[in-house]
């Protein structure tokens, strides 16, 4: 069987081209750490990677929202705790003022502190969040509570917009001031109005109405109920953050398993190919230089 010179050259050239092409691919993979460099190389893998990218982008948005919601809920929980402390002090003062040993003068002094509690509660209700907006007010900057004087208070109409924190999941990151202070749906009396009337009664030296203590208890229970709701939402935010973080770690591992190359294996293969390519080139160079006279020697 005779092998034409052209066939010999073609076979040698094809082999070296194949080896060189594979070496180039390995060098690129080692440099980038990725198995494919463009979607045309592996459409199925490219589609899978694109899905990873989409989920990573969604997670980044949800994590930002969770951070925002978490900070606002933590702040709201803290402020509501301060409100509870003010209500507890008001209860102590009311009990003290109900004591028969109190004089009109001492009750007037208690009334001064009671009025200060009302002001403190209004100030807490109008706390600003980390973005400088009212924590319990409206996004346009309207305060949650307005003191209209003479024991009258108005509450901003707040639409608490839910914040997306996951696929099909959202959380309300704040509260409506009306829900915090309107403890009696039947009469519509607010905690602030009730305390203002109590302060006014004490300022005249009179003892508080015995029913006031029940009202104070109801007002305190309402704030505690709202705080419990805020705390539950805060716990949910923390849980969702943990779940998203765990999902991101798992996704990164899966992505690496399908997209990344094994550098050690690739380097070993490249070294092997370069050795074979070098030997092939040397052999081709030696054989292509032979002539008929070389065979006749």
Residue pairs with C-beta under 8 A, 6 or more apart in sequence:
8 287
9 288
12 280
12 284
12 287
12 288
15 280
16 277
16 280
16 281
16 284
19 273
19 276
19 277
19 280
20 277
22 273
23 270
23 273
23 274
23 277
26 266
26 269
26 270
26 273
27 270
28 37
29 35
29 261
29 266
30 261
30 263
30 266
30 267
30 270
33 260
33 261
33 263
34 259
34 260
34 261
35 42
35 45
35 258
35 259
35 260
35 261
36 42
36 45
36 46
36 259
38 46
39 46
39 47
45 258
45 259
48 258
49 255
49 258
49 259
52 251
52 254
52 255
52 259
55 251
56 248
56 251
58 167
59 244
59 247
59 248
61 164
62 164
62 165
62 166
62 240
62 244
63 241
63 244
65 163
65 164
65 165
66 165
66 237
66 240
66 241
66 244
68 163
68 173
69 163
69 165
69 171
69 173
69 233
69 237
70 234
70 237
70 238
70 241
71 129
71 130
72 129
72 130
72 135
72 173
72 174
73 171
73 173
73 174
73 230
73 233
73 234
73 237
74 234
75 127
75 129
75 130
75 135
76 135
76 136
76 173
76 174
76 175
76 230
77 227
77 230
77 231
77 234
79 124
79 127
79 135
80 175
80 180
80 223
80 226
80 227
80 230
81 227
82 124
83 121
83 124
83 125
83 180
83 223
84 220
84 223
84 224
84 227
86 117
86 120
86 121
86 124
87 191
87 216
87 219
87 220
87 223
88 220
89 113
89 117
90 114
90 117
90 195
90 198
90 216
91 213
91 216
91 217
91 220
93 110
93 113
93 114
93 117
94 114
94 198
94 208
94 212
94 213
94 216
95 213
96 102
96 110
97 107
97 110
97 111
97 202
97 207
97 208
98 207
98 208
98 210
98 213
100 207
102 110
102 207
103 205
104 204
104 205
104 206
105 205
107 202
107 205
107 206
107 207
108 202
108 203
108 204
108 205
110 202
111 199
111 200
111 201
111 202
111 203
111 204
112 199
112 203
114 195
114 198
114 199
114 202
115 196
115 199
115 203
117 195
117 199
118 192
118 195
118 196
118 199
121 181
121 191
121 192
121 195
122 145
122 147
122 153
122 192
125 136
125 143
125 144
125 145
125 177
125 180
125 181
126 134
126 136
126 137
126 143
126 144
126 145
127 134
127 135
127 136
128 134
128 135
129 135
129 174
133 139
133 141
134 141
134 142
134 143
134 144
134 156
135 144
135 174
136 144
136 145
136 158
136 174
136 175
136 176
136 177
136 180
137 143
137 144
137 156
137 158
137 177
138 156
138 157
138 158
138 159
139 161
142 156
143 156
144 155
144 156
144 158
144 177
145 153
145 154
145 155
145 156
145 177
145 181
145 192
146 153
146 154
146 155
146 156
147 153
147 192
148 154
151 193
151 196
151 197
151 200
152 193
153 181
153 190
153 192
153 193
153 196
155 176
155 177
155 178
155 181
155 182
155 190
156 177
158 174
158 176
158 177
158 178
160 172
160 173
160 174
160 175
160 176
161 172
162 170
162 171
162 172
163 170
163 171
163 172
163 173
164 170
165 171
165 237
165 240
166 240
166 243
166 244
169 240
171 233
171 236
171 237
172 233
173 233
175 226
175 229
175 230
178 190
179 226
180 191
180 222
180 223
180 226
181 190
181 191
181 192
181 219
181 222
182 188
182 189
182 190
182 191
182 222
183 189
183 190
183 191
183 215
183 218
183 219
183 221
183 222
184 215
184 218
189 215
191 219
191 222
191 223
194 212
194 215
194 216
194 219
195 219
198 208
198 212
201 207
201 208
201 209
202 208
